Amino acid sequence: MKSSSHIFRHITVLILCLYSSFIWAQNSNKEDSLVNQLNQTRVYEEKTKLLLELVKVTRQLDFKQAILYSNQGEELALDKQDQLMFAKFQLETGLSNYYLGNYDETFKDYFSALKTFEEKNDFIGVIRTTNNIGAVYDRLENYQKASEYYLRCIQFYDNASEDDKQNNLRYLSQIYNNMASAYEKLGRDREAIVYFEKSLTVAEQINFRHIIGSIYNNLGKIEVRNKQFDKARQYLYQAIDIRTEDNEPEGLAKSLYFLSDYYSAINKLDSAEWAAKESLEISEKLGQIEHQQVAQMMLYEIYEKQGKLAQALDAHINYKNLSDSLLNENKMNQLAQLQISYEIDKIEHEAIQEKEKIRTQYTILIIILSAGLVLAFLLMHLYRNQKKRVELENKNLELEIDTKNKELTTNVMYLVQKNELINSVAKNLLSLKENIKEENKRAIQDIIYNLNSESDNEIWQEFEYRFQMVHTDFYHKLRQKHKDITPSEERLAALLRLNLSSKEISTITHQTVRSVEVARGRLRKKLNLTGTDINLVSYLANL
């Protein structure tokens, strides 16, 4: 039986979810109000201010919608050739992509923004972006690289003016906490504790509750590792109290899976399961893939300890599916290339500035040649702006396709449920068949046949129509690459393109799950994927 404290925590989480729903409705109304103001103003400064506010509001509801607003801001800044404002929107786009787990796009946005902030000597921009780059490396488990960026951030802060330092203590507390976290993950606990204490001192000075909750989390994690369970429990519940009172669902989800780890360490598996499930529920509502992944792995380990093998298998499958949507094995190589490109661009820019000082001392002829170079630079600048605009349009198009994919999947699942209902009705009629008069049996049999036939025809007609509206070239490309593919294999490929499971496909096609798995194997062979590491669903998604 759960303790009264445990029950109180459960009730608190329930209240938080209800309160989050209220905040969700409030933010939706605020978004509508801001959009209305945006449509009524033509003043550039006012439009950028409203768009930045829209990004922050919608990021609490829908990260992809937040990206659309920040992309709109980037386009507006490009039109005005406002490099600093463009970088601010890039920073916001990168932050939304970070929460979505799109780290390639995050790094592109951050490195581009950082270059501009450094050129413009924008203190807040440099601090935020450098710290955020460290956070991405931290998420990718490259803790050495993360600590390097956090150290760069601290050094930049130390060299700033006293006014900048005093006005931005929140950033200092956060950077200290991030540095401590990186050192902890590198196994350098002594240095980690020093920076946690520095962070806590600054955070308490300015009552920065968010970071205080994070520090309690980290200290709790360390105490669990050191088997100081009483201290660990105290720290973790202090973190949960803060995040519950301040309505921070993302932070609460993280605190809960640390709490699950604590309960698992002291072998209170029921409590560990409860905490992991609460974390998973909040993470799913927020769309936080990484938090969901951690919660699923914890549930897998808990169920395995409890001997609940079927539930453990389900949790592991869920964990694997989440893992497949994250970074691929080439991620770090791509990030290294981006870093090298950024450093080269910085060196080239410094060299150009030095050459421009020398050119001012040359003759009229050199001045004329320099003017030609300036013209070429302007043309290149216009070309880059156009290229960025095209990239932004492509991003928006990708988001639109993603939305249509979700609508298509929803419609297919609706048709699956409808088909299951028709099958159920047919089965019930079949069971009644033996109890009715002989002269009525033929009519009942005809009804059953018509129901099955109509459901099959309807679901495939509707599916084909909606699928080709979203993936217009899919069948053409598939047939072009694999001329001997059969109609049934095309249908299976289309269903896999939507990332449907074998169980869902079996419901649609009236096959057993085993038959669907066999058909998938045959399709891999037909597509010449046998004996390779290429994922079938990924291959079809790239057609």
C-alpha positions as CSV (number, residue, x, y, z in Angstrom):
1,M,0.0,0.0,0.0
2,K,1.4,3.4,-1.0
3,S,2.3,5.9,1.8
4,S,0.3,9.1,2.3
5,S,3.3,11.0,0.8
6,H,3.3,8.8,-2.2
7,I,-0.4,9.3,-2.7
8,F,0.0,13.1,-2.3
9,R,2.6,13.1,-5.1
10,H,0.2,11.2,-7.3
11,I,-2.6,13.7,-6.7
12,T,-0.2,16.6,-7.2
13,V,0.8,15.2,-10.7
14,L,-2.9,14.9,-11.5
15,I,-3.5,18.5,-10.5
16,L,-0.5,19.6,-12.6
17,C,-1.9,17.9,-15.7
18,L,-5.3,19.6,-15.2
19,Y,-3.5,22.9,-14.6
20,S,-1.4,22.3,-17.8
21,S,-4.6,21.8,-19.8
22,F,-5.8,25.2,-18.5
23,I,-2.5,26.8,-19.4
24,W,-2.8,25.1,-22.8
25,A,-6.2,26.7,-23.4
26,Q,-4.8,30.1,-22.2
27,N,-1.8,29.9,-24.6
28,S,-4.1,29.0,-27.5
29,N,-6.2,32.1,-26.8
30,K,-3.0,34.2,-26.5
31,E,-1.7,32.9,-29.8
32,D,-5.0,34.0,-31.5
33,S,-4.7,37.5,-30.0
34,L,-1.0,37.8,-31.1
35,V,-1.8,36.6,-34.6
36,N,-4.6,39.2,-34.8
37,Q,-2.2,42.0,-33.7
38,L,0.4,40.7,-36.2
39,N,-2.1,40.9,-39.1
40,Q,-3.1,44.5,-38.2
41,T,0.4,46.1,-38.0
42,R,2.8,47.0,-40.8
43,V,5.6,48.3,-38.5
44,Y,8.7,46.1,-38.8
45,E,9.8,46.4,-35.2
46,E,6.3,45.6,-33.9
47,K,6.0,42.6,-36.3
48,T,9.3,41.0,-35.2
49,K,8.4,41.6,-31.5
50,L,5.1,39.9,-32.0
51,L,6.7,37.0,-33.9
52,L,9.2,36.4,-31.1
53,E,6.4,36.3,-28.6
54,L,4.4,33.9,-30.8
55,V,7.4,31.6,-31.0
56,K,7.7,31.5,-27.2
57,V,3.9,31.0,-26.7
58,T,3.5,28.2,-29.3
59,R,6.6,26.4,-28.2
60,Q,4.6,25.4,-25.1
61,L,1.9,23.9,-27.4
62,D,3.5,22.8,-30.7
63,F,7.2,22.9,-31.5
64,K,6.6,22.7,-35.3
65,Q,4.2,25.7,-35.2
66,A,6.9,27.6,-33.3
67,I,9.3,26.8,-36.1
68,L,6.8,28.2,-38.6
69,Y,6.6,31.5,-36.7
70,S,10.4,31.8,-36.4
71,N,10.8,31.0,-40.1
72,Q,8.4,33.8,-40.8
73,G,10.5,36.1,-38.7
74,E,13.7,35.0,-40.6
75,E,12.0,35.9,-43.9
76,L,11.0,39.3,-42.5
77,A,14.5,40.0,-41.3
78,L,16.0,38.9,-44.6
79,D,13.7,41.4,-46.5
80,K,15.0,44.2,-44.2
81,Q,18.6,42.8,-44.4
82,D,18.6,42.9,-40.5
83,Q,21.3,40.3,-39.8
84,L,21.1,40.6,-36.0
85,M,17.3,40.0,-36.0
86,F,17.7,37.2,-38.4
87,A,20.2,35.6,-36.0
88,K,17.7,36.0,-33.1
89,F,15.1,34.1,-35.0
90,Q,17.6,31.4,-36.0
91,L,18.4,30.9,-32.4
92,E,14.7,30.4,-31.7
93,T,14.4,28.0,-34.6
94,G,17.4,26.0,-33.3
95,L,15.8,25.8,-29.8
96,S,12.6,24.4,-31.2
97,N,14.5,21.9,-33.3
98,Y,16.5,20.9,-30.2
99,Y,13.3,20.1,-28.3
100,L,12.1,18.0,-31.4
101,G,15.4,16.1,-31.5
102,N,16.4,17.5,-34.9
103,Y,20.0,18.1,-34.0
104,D,21.4,18.5,-37.5
105,E,19.1,21.5,-38.1
106,T,19.8,22.7,-34.5
107,F,23.5,23.0,-35.2
108,K,23.1,24.7,-38.5
109,D,20.9,27.4,-36.9
110,Y,23.1,27.8,-33.8
111,F,26.5,28.1,-35.6
112,S,25.0,30.5,-38.2
113,A,23.5,32.6,-35.4
114,L,26.7,32.5,-33.3
115,K,28.7,33.9,-36.2
116,T,26.4,36.9,-36.5
117,F,26.3,37.5,-32.7
118,E,30.1,37.5,-32.5
119,E,30.4,39.9,-35.4
120,K,27.8,42.3,-33.8
121,N,29.3,41.8,-30.3
122,D,25.8,40.9,-29.0
123,F,26.4,39.7,-25.4
124,I,23.1,37.9,-24.8
125,G,23.2,36.3,-28.2
126,V,26.8,34.9,-27.8
127,I,26.0,33.7,-24.2
128,R,22.7,31.9,-25.1
129,T,24.0,30.4,-28.4
130,T,27.3,29.1,-27.0
131,N,25.6,27.6,-24.0
132,N,22.9,26.0,-26.2
133,I,25.6,24.5,-28.4
134,G,27.1,22.9,-25.3
135,A,23.7,21.6,-24.4
136,V,23.3,19.8,-27.7
137,Y,26.7,18.2,-27.4
138,D,25.7,17.2,-23.9
139,R,22.5,15.6,-25.3
140,L,24.6,13.7,-27.9
141,E,26.8,12.4,-25.0
142,N,29.9,14.2,-26.3
143,Y,30.5,15.6,-22.8
144,Q,34.1,16.7,-23.4
145,K,32.9,19.0,-26.3
146,A,30.0,20.2,-24.2
147,S,32.3,21.2,-21.3
148,E,34.6,23.1,-23.8
149,Y,31.6,25.2,-25.0
150,Y,30.4,25.8,-21.4
151,L,34.0,27.0,-20.5
152,R,34.0,29.3,-23.5
153,C,30.7,30.7,-22.2
154,I,32.1,31.3,-18.7
155,Q,35.2,33.0,-20.1
156,F,33.1,35.3,-22.3
157,Y,31.0,36.1,-19.3
158,D,34.0,36.9,-17.1
159,N,35.3,39.3,-19.7
160,A,32.1,41.2,-20.0
161,S,31.2,44.6,-18.3
162,E,30.0,44.6,-14.8
163,D,26.6,45.8,-15.9
164,D,26.2,42.9,-18.3
165,K,27.3,40.5,-15.5
166,Q,24.9,41.8,-12.9
167,N,22.0,42.0,-15.4
168,N,22.4,38.4,-16.6
169,L,23.1,36.3,-13.4
170,R,20.4,33.8,-14.6
171,Y,22.6,32.8,-17.5
172,L,25.6,32.5,-15.2
173,S,23.7,30.1,-12.9
174,Q,22.5,28.0,-15.8
175,I,26.0,27.8,-17.3
176,Y,27.5,26.7,-14.0
177,N,24.9,24.0,-13.7
178,N,25.5,22.8,-17.2
179,M,29.3,22.7,-16.6
180,A,28.7,20.7,-13.4
181,S,26.5,18.3,-15.3
182,A,29.1,17.7,-18.0
183,Y,31.8,17.1,-15.4
184,E,29.6,14.7,-13.6
185,K,29.0,12.7,-16.8
186,L,32.8,12.7,-17.4
187,G,33.2,11.1,-14.0
188,R,34.8,14.2,-12.5
189,D,32.4,14.4,-9.5
190,R,34.6,16.7,-7.4
191,E,34.7,19.4,-10.1
192,A,31.0,18.8,-10.7
193,I,30.1,19.5,-7.0
194,V,32.1,22.7,-7.1
195,Y,30.1,24.0,-10.1
196,F,26.8,22.8,-8.6
197,E,27.5,24.9,-5.5
198,K,28.5,27.9,-7.6
199,S,25.2,27.6,-9.6
200,L,23.1,27.1,-6.4
201,T,24.6,30.2,-4.8
202,V,23.8,32.4,-7.8
203,A,20.4,30.9,-8.3
204,E,19.4,31.4,-4.6
205,Q,20.6,35.0,-4.9
206,I,18.1,35.8,-7.6
207,N,15.5,33.2,-6.7
208,F,16.0,31.3,-10.0
209,R,13.7,28.4,-9.1
210,H,14.0,26.6,-12.4
211,I,17.7,26.1,-12.1
212,I,17.4,25.3,-8.4
213,G,15.1,22.4,-9.3
214,S,17.7,21.2,-11.9
215,I,20.5,21.3,-9.3
216,Y,18.4,19.3,-6.8
217,N,17.9,16.8,-9.6
218,N,21.6,16.4,-10.3
219,L,22.5,16.2,-6.6
220,G,19.9,13.5,-6.1
221,K,21.3,11.6,-9.0
222,I,24.8,11.8,-7.6
223,E,23.6,10.6,-4.1
224,V,21.8,7.6,-5.7
225,R,25.1,6.7,-7.4
226,N,26.9,7.1,-4.0
227,K,24.2,5.0,-2.3
228,Q,23.2,7.9,0.0
229,F,19.5,7.2,-0.5
230,D,18.0,9.4,2.2
231,K,19.8,12.5,0.8
232,A,18.9,11.4,-2.8
233,R,15.2,11.1,-1.9
234,Q,15.2,14.5,-0.2
235,Y,16.8,16.3,-3.2
236,L,14.6,14.6,-5.8
237,Y,11.4,15.5,-4.0
238,Q,12.6,19.0,-3.5
239,A,13.0,19.2,-7.3
240,I,9.5,17.7,-7.9
241,D,8.0,20.2,-5.4
242,I,9.5,23.2,-7.3
243,R,8.5,21.9,-10.7
244,T,5.0,21.1,-9.6
245,E,4.5,24.5,-7.9
246,D,6.0,26.4,-10.9
247,N,4.1,24.3,-13.5
248,E,7.2,23.0,-15.4
249,P,5.9,19.7,-17.0
250,E,9.1,19.1,-18.9
251,G,11.3,19.4,-15.8
252,L,8.8,17.4,-13.8
253,A,9.0,14.5,-16.4
254,K,12.8,14.5,-15.9
255,S,12.5,14.6,-12.1
256,L,10.1,11.7,-12.2
257,Y,12.4,9.4,-14.2
258,F,15.3,10.3,-11.8
259,L,12.8,9.4,-9.0
260,S,12.1,6.1,-10.8
261,D,15.8,5.3,-10.9
262,Y,16.0,6.0,-7.1
263,Y,13.2,3.6,-6.3
264,S,14.6,1.0,-8.5
265,A,18.0,1.3,-6.8
266,I,16.3,0.6,-3.4
267,N,14.3,-2.2,-4.9
268,K,10.9,-0.5,-4.5
269,L,9.8,-1.6,-8.0
270,D,6.1,-0.7,-7.7
271,S,7.0,2.9,-6.9
272,A,9.7,2.9,-9.6
273,E,7.1,1.7,-12.1
274,W,4.6,4.4,-11.0
275,A,7.2,7.2,-11.4
276,A,8.4,6.0,-14.8
277,K,4.8,5.8,-16.1
278,E,4.1,9.4,-14.8
279,S,7.2,10.6,-16.6
280,L,6.2,8.8,-19.8
281,E,2.6,10.3,-19.7
282,I,3.9,13.8,-19.3
283,S,6.6,13.3,-22.0
284,E,4.1,12.0,-24.5
285,K,1.8,15.0,-24.0
286,L,4.8,17.3,-24.6
287,G,6.2,15.3,-27.5
288,Q,9.6,14.9,-25.8
289,I,11.1,11.9,-27.5
290,E,14.2,11.7,-25.4
291,H,12.3,11.7,-22.1
292,Q,9.9,9.0,-23.5
293,Q,12.9,6.9,-24.5
294,V,14.4,7.1,-20.9
295,A,11.0,6.3,-19.3
296,Q,10.5,3.3,-21.7
297,M,14.0,1.9,-20.9
298,M,13.3,2.2,-17.2
299,L,10.0,0.4,-17.5
300,Y,11.8,-2.3,-19.5
301,E,14.3,-2.8,-16.7
302,I,11.6,-2.6,-14.0
303,Y,9.4,-5.2,-15.7
304,E,12.4,-7.4,-16.3
305,K,13.2,-7.4,-12.5
306,Q,9.5,-8.1,-11.7
307,G,9.4,-11.0,-14.2
308,K,6.8,-9.4,-16.3
309,L,8.4,-10.5,-19.6
310,A,5.5,-9.6,-22.0
311,Q,5.4,-6.0,-20.6
312,A,9.1,-5.8,-20.6
313,L,9.1,-6.8,-24.3
314,D,6.5,-4.1,-25.1
315,A,8.6,-1.4,-23.3
316,H,11.7,-2.5,-25.1
317,I,9.9,-2.4,-28.5
318,N,8.7,1.1,-27.7
319,Y,12.2,2.2,-26.7
320,K,13.6,0.8,-29.9
321,N,11.0,2.6,-32.0
322,L,11.9,5.9,-30.3
323,S,15.6,5.2,-30.8
324,D,15.1,4.7,-34.5
325,S,13.7,8.2,-34.8
326,L,16.7,9.9,-33.3
327,L,20.2,10.5,-34.6
328,N,22.0,8.1,-37.0
329,E,25.5,6.8,-36.7
330,N,26.9,9.6,-38.9
331,K,25.7,12.3,-36.6
332,M,28.9,13.3,-34.9
333,N,30.8,13.3,-38.3
334,Q,28.3,15.8,-39.7
335,L,28.5,17.9,-36.6
336,A,32.3,17.9,-36.8
337,Q,32.1,19.1,-40.4
338,L,29.8,21.9,-39.4
339,Q,32.2,23.0,-36.6
340,I,35.1,23.0,-39.0
341,S,33.1,25.0,-41.6
342,Y,32.2,27.5,-38.9
343,E,35.9,27.9,-37.8
344,I,37.0,28.3,-41.4
345,D,34.4,31.0,-42.1
346,K,35.5,32.8,-39.0
347,I,39.2,32.8,-40.1
348,E,38.3,33.9,-43.6
349,H,36.1,36.8,-42.3
350,E,39.0,38.0,-40.1
351,A,41.4,37.8,-43.1
352,I,39.0,39.9,-45.2
353,Q,38.8,42.6,-42.6
354,E,42.6,42.8,-42.4
355,K,42.9,43.1,-46.2
356,E,40.3,45.8,-46.3
357,K,42.5,48.0,-44.0
358,I,45.4,47.6,-46.4
359,R,43.3,48.3,-49.5
360,T,42.4,51.8,-48.1
361,Q,46.1,52.8,-48.6
362,Y,46.3,51.8,-52.2
363,T,45.8,53.8,-55.4
364,I,42.6,54.8,-57.2
365,L,43.0,51.7,-59.4
366,I,43.0,49.5,-56.4
367,I,39.9,51.3,-55.0
368,I,38.1,50.7,-58.3
369,L,39.0,47.0,-58.2
370,S,37.9,46.9,-54.5
371,A,34.6,48.4,-55.6
372,G,34.2,45.5,-58.1
373,L,34.9,43.1,-55.2
374,V,32.2,44.8,-53.1
375,L,29.8,44.4,-56.0
376,A,30.6,40.7,-56.2
377,F,30.1,40.4,-52.5
378,L,26.7,42.0,-52.7
379,L,25.7,39.7,-55.5
380,M,26.8,36.7,-53.4
381,H,24.9,38.1,-50.4
382,L,21.8,38.4,-52.5
383,Y,22.3,34.8,-53.7
384,R,22.7,33.5,-50.2
385,N,19.6,35.4,-49.1
386,Q,17.7,33.8,-51.9
387,K,19.1,30.4,-51.0
388,K,18.1,30.8,-47.4
389,R,14.6,31.8,-48.5
390,V,14.3,28.6,-50.6
391,E,15.5,26.6,-47.6
392,L,12.9,28.2,-45.4
393,E,10.2,27.4,-48.0
394,N,11.4,23.8,-48.1
395,K,11.2,23.6,-44.3
396,N,7.6,24.8,-44.3
397,L,6.8,22.3,-47.1
398,E,8.2,19.5,-45.1
399,L,6.1,20.5,-42.1
400,E,3.0,20.6,-44.3
401,I,3.8,17.1,-45.7
402,D,4.3,15.8,-42.1
403,T,0.8,17.2,-41.1
404,K,-0.8,15.5,-44.2
405,N,1.0,12.3,-43.3
406,K,-0.6,12.4,-39.8
407,E,-4.0,13.1,-41.3
408,L,-3.6,10.2,-43.7
409,T,-2.6,7.8,-41.0
410,T,-5.5,9.0,-38.8
411,N,-7.9,8.3,-41.7
412,V,-6.4,4.9,-42.4
413,M,-6.8,4.0,-38.7
414,Y,-10.4,5.2,-38.7
415,L,-11.0,2.9,-41.7
416,V,-9.3,0.1,-39.9
417,Q,-11.7,0.5,-36.9
418,K,-14.6,0.7,-39.2
419,N,-13.5,-2.4,-41.0
420,E,-13.1,-4.2,-37.6
421,L,-16.7,-3.1,-36.7
422,I,-18.0,-4.5,-40.0
423,N,-16.2,-7.8,-39.4
424,S,-17.6,-8.0,-35.9
425,V,-21.2,-7.4,-37.2
426,A,-20.5,-10.1,-39.8
427,K,-19.4,-12.6,-37.2
428,N,-22.4,-11.9,-35.0
429,L,-24.7,-12.5,-38.0
430,L,-22.8,-15.7,-38.7
431,S,-23.4,-16.9,-35.1
432,L,-27.1,-16.2,-35.5
433,K,-27.4,-18.0,-38.8
434,E,-27.8,-21.4,-37.1
435,N,-30.8,-20.2,-35.1
436,I,-33.0,-18.8,-37.9
437,K,-35.3,-20.5,-40.3
438,E,-33.8,-22.3,-43.3
439,E,-35.4,-19.9,-45.8
440,N,-33.7,-16.9,-44.2
441,K,-30.2,-18.3,-44.1
442,R,-29.4,-17.5,-47.7
443,A,-30.4,-13.8,-47.1
444,I,-28.2,-13.7,-44.0
445,Q,-25.3,-15.2,-45.9
446,D,-25.7,-12.6,-48.7
447,I,-25.6,-9.8,-46.1
448,I,-22.4,-11.2,-44.6
449,Y,-20.8,-11.4,-48.0
450,N,-21.8,-7.9,-49.0
451,L,-20.5,-6.5,-45.7
452,N,-17.1,-8.1,-46.2
453,S,-16.9,-7.2,-49.8
454,E,-18.0,-3.6,-49.3
455,S,-15.6,-3.0,-46.4
456,D,-12.6,-4.3,-48.4
457,N,-13.5,-2.2,-51.4
458,E,-14.2,0.9,-49.4
459,I,-11.0,0.8,-47.3
460,W,-8.7,0.3,-50.3
461,Q,-10.4,2.9,-52.5
462,E,-10.3,5.4,-49.7
463,F,-6.7,4.5,-48.8
464,E,-5.5,4.7,-52.5
465,Y,-7.2,8.1,-53.0
466,R,-5.8,9.7,-49.8
467,F,-2.3,8.1,-50.1
468,Q,-1.7,9.4,-53.6
469,M,-2.9,12.9,-52.6
470,V,0.1,13.0,-50.1
471,H,2.7,10.8,-51.8
472,T,2.0,11.5,-55.5
473,D,5.2,10.0,-56.8
474,F,5.6,7.0,-54.5
475,Y,4.1,4.3,-56.7
476,H,5.8,5.8,-59.8
477,K,9.3,5.7,-58.2
478,L,8.6,2.2,-56.7
479,R,7.6,0.7,-60.1
480,Q,10.5,2.5,-61.8
481,K,13.1,1.0,-59.5
482,H,11.4,-2.4,-59.2
483,K,9.5,-3.2,-62.4
484,D,8.5,-6.7,-61.2
485,I,6.6,-5.6,-58.0
486,T,3.1,-6.9,-57.7
487,P,-0.1,-4.9,-56.7
488,S,-0.3,-6.7,-53.3
489,E,3.4,-5.8,-52.7
490,E,2.7,-2.2,-53.7
491,R,-0.1,-2.0,-51.1
492,L,2.2,-3.5,-48.4
493,A,4.9,-1.0,-49.3
494,A,2.4,1.9,-49.1
495,L,1.3,0.8,-45.6
496,L,4.9,0.5,-44.4
497,R,5.6,3.9,-45.9
498,L,3.1,5.2,-43.3
499,N,5.0,3.4,-40.6
500,L,2.1,1.1,-39.7
501,S,2.9,-1.9,-37.5
502,S,2.5,-5.5,-38.6
503,K,-0.5,-5.8,-36.3
504,E,-2.2,-2.8,-37.9
505,I,-1.5,-4.1,-41.4
506,S,-2.9,-7.5,-40.5
507,T,-6.2,-5.8,-39.5
508,I,-6.4,-4.0,-42.8
509,T,-5.5,-6.9,-45.0
510,H,-7.3,-9.7,-43.1
511,Q,-4.0,-11.6,-42.6
512,T,-2.4,-13.0,-39.5
513,V,0.5,-11.0,-38.1
514,R,2.8,-13.9,-39.0
515,S,1.7,-13.7,-42.6
516,V,2.4,-10.0,-42.7
517,E,5.9,-10.6,-41.3
518,V,6.5,-13.2,-44.0
519,A,5.2,-10.8,-46.7
520,R,7.6,-8.1,-45.3
521,G,10.5,-10.5,-45.7
522,R,9.5,-11.3,-49.3
523,L,9.2,-7.6,-50.0
524,R,12.8,-7.0,-48.6
525,K,14.0,-9.7,-51.0
526,K,12.1,-8.2,-53.9
527,L,13.6,-4.8,-53.2
528,N,17.2,-6.3,-53.0
529,L,17.6,-5.4,-49.3
530,T,18.3,-8.9,-48.0
531,G,21.7,-9.2,-46.5
532,T,22.0,-5.4,-46.0
533,D,21.7,-3.2,-42.9
534,I,19.1,-1.0,-44.7
535,N,15.8,-0.6,-42.7
536,L,12.8,-1.5,-44.9
537,V,10.6,1.4,-43.6
538,S,13.5,3.9,-44.0
539,Y,14.2,2.7,-47.6
540,L,10.5,3.2,-48.5
541,A,10.4,6.6,-46.8
542,N,13.3,7.8,-48.9
543,L,11.6,7.0,-52.3
